[in-house]
Amino acid sequence: RGIHGHLLDLLKDARVVCFDLTFAAGQDPENDTALGEAIEKHGRVVLSGKFVFHRDEDGDNIQSIEIPIEELLAANPALGYVNMATDSDDVVRRPSLVDINMMDIPIPSLALATVMAAEDLTLDDLKLSSGRLEAGKHRIPINKENRALATFYGPMHTFKTISYADVIEGVVKPEYFKDKIVIIGPETAEDHDTYNTPCTGSNMVSRGELPTPGVEIHASIVQSILDDSWYRE
């Protein structure tokens, strides 16, 4: 986590830095503190939460959320949930953008929280009504489950993908990231965070595209919001 802090220093001129990584458990206290200080210094960082579900002793489903450790929350990052909604065929087409099950106000997804951070929006700027979610100037058509039919811009690596190590080692200079939205996350199948989308092998067999990493799906959703690019059913 100390390395994450150093990365944030290198990305100081990025418009927003979003971590598609969970920090729900403490590790080395010194490194946890260093990351928290880097988040506070940067000022435009989005961290991940994750909804978890279990049954209570009466057999009822209970929803809770895993959030980052206190050392990081104290730095006042933006928060968004990473849960990825799939259709019945296990393809991501209609991502969930807000959750209203836990609080009286909508809780944004990681992608929506990232756009909100980039555009200086607060939770008060989210307006939820039947069939529509408003986020500042954006009008997003949603279904009754608060899911939207997003634009998927292509298969894996459609969005510019840069090695974490290349940034740390100076192969890619910090100036490259000025005013850009940066999303940090894993992309290998071994990380168990890959999904089929309308652009992968399950839907485009002739191209044989591999499942898309969650980090790039978040990027597609961010771009859909910025472009106001949604399909309607």
Salt bridges, closest charged atoms under 4 A:
ASP13 OD2 - LYS12 NZ 3.30
ASP20 OD1 - HIS218 NE2 3.63
ASP32 OD1 - ARG1 NH1 2.98
ASP87 OD2 - ARG93 NH1 3.03
ASP87 OD2 - ARG94 NH1 2.38
ASP87 OD1 - ARG147 NH2 2.88
ASP89 OD2 - ARG93 NH2 2.78
GLU119 OE1 - HIS138 NE2 2.99
GLU134 OE2 - ARG132 NH2 2.58
GLU134 OE1 - ARG139 NE 3.86
GLU145 OE1 - ARG147 NH1 3.40
GLU187 OE1 - HIS157 NE2 2.98
GLU209 OE2 - ARG207 NH2 3.09
ASP228 OD1 - HIS138 ND1 2.87
GLU233 OE1 - ARG94 NH2 2.66
